[in-house]
């Protein structure tokens, strides 16, 4: 009995002492803001290492590892990834985002001319007779009628409203009869320099204007600052649902930079990080903005100077070495006379700016590369990181060797192979058709290749799918030798894009000290069947460790 009482007394004393002790485990833990665990975390570091858990503090990655990190850190927010894949947020190194006016209609998802007409009718009823209607995003390749919308189609929907609707890609537009009349364009109006007014077999203007649609668009009334600002916020915010955490907007007027500043200064705003490109035509304003904002900040800064070397493929108007298929001697256009383009590039180079140069046709690419090589030989610049946008037609091996030698990079859009399949098939043939939008060959030459979406469509998963499969919308494979691996495609949309922005030390991969810009995917992008890549959903997006989108 005595032994029992002693044992009981000891047990009580031990329990009492234990209760008085602080929780050792809690005291020893390091405070953090966010822990995500039980996932497949794709770091996109040099080894493409995989982890289970990631720790974030003050918007940056602290540590990655396995579940044992839960014993080391405690956080206000701990989320179980439930086995889902987490990777760095997508960096779209070439896209176009702007505010839209009230008169604007979105045509990016239309599937028929009849649907376009319905949208026009609704907008005409909203705005009233005589008001301009604008829109963007149609593509004949996605329309049930299998053809371009023409002015007659627009006239049926809104006979008393001037209408101009820009094709996806931005290099052509269809305008209504009313709009043609206001612009004083008739069947006898000569083609504008560098552009085409399309005519039917009887010489009658059909409403399609290639490359120089501004001859009509200049008449559209200016939008209000307020409606553009509100719309810009919406359009930028929508990118988060696509897993995009950083962009380079590929052409903005320097006077519009103040609008971006105002937007990013709004408290609580949830937006991707942005770099904004200017064209060189207003150097005084560019220099004023640069002097005022310097290098900007982690959310908003000035990007490279934008240069247009030639036209686009939707026209087509890209400048090619050989004529287009079944179009006589037609080879497209340079955006300005060759000697002017050469002078333009040299002036920007000598001013010390990085450039992002629109060059689509092989002739334009080779001219631009030769010009840059000469400029860099004459006036060497270390780590300039000037790059070509698009690179849609594969140039000679000699040109790619020159690019590698002089550090001239690319931001490529493999999604064009998918969405513009019909344009390529209609305008190219043979080897140059098969090697549209090359990725493997420039990489094999040692060229740094980032991947971006432009606006056809904006969305990384289409580009990754096309880069890996080389398939068009029909399922046809174009130049399988230009395909890259899924890991290379992911790197192209993350760390490679960060490199083009001189930001590889702060983003593009998930490593200690880098920004916690992250995306959670519905499926394992590393192992999923390539045919299902575009079916992957974005479940969560984080910018600086903050959850800014959840599906």
Buried (B, 14 or more C-beta within 10 A) or exposed (E): EEEEEEEEEEEEEEEEEEEEEEEEEEEEBEEBBBBBBBBBBBBBBEEEBEBBBBBBBEBBBBBBBEEEBBEBBBBEEBBEBEEBBBBBBBBBBBBBBBBBBEBBBEBBEBEEBBBBBEBBBBBBEEBEEEBBBBBBBBBBBBBEEEEBBBBEBBBEBBEEBBBBBBBBBBBBBBBBBBBBEBBEBEEEBEBBEBBBBBBEEEEEBBBBBBBBBBBBBEBBEEBEEEBBBBBBBEBBBBBBBBBBBBBBBBBBBBEBBEBBBEBBEEEEEBBBBBBBBBBBEBBEBBEBBBEEBEEBEBBBBBBBBBBBBBBBBBBBBBBBBBEBBEEEEBBBBBBBEBEEBBEBBBBBBEEEBBBBBBBBBBBBBBBBBEBBBBBBEEEEBEEBBBBBBBBBBBBEEEBBBBBBEBBBBBBBBBBBBBBBBBBBBBBBBEEBBBBBBBBBBBBBBEBBBBBBBBBBBBBBBBBBBBBBBBBBBEEEBBBEEBBBEBBBBBBBBBBBBBBBBBBBEBBBBBBEEBBBBBBBBBBEBBEBEBEEBBEBEBBBBBBBBBBBBEE
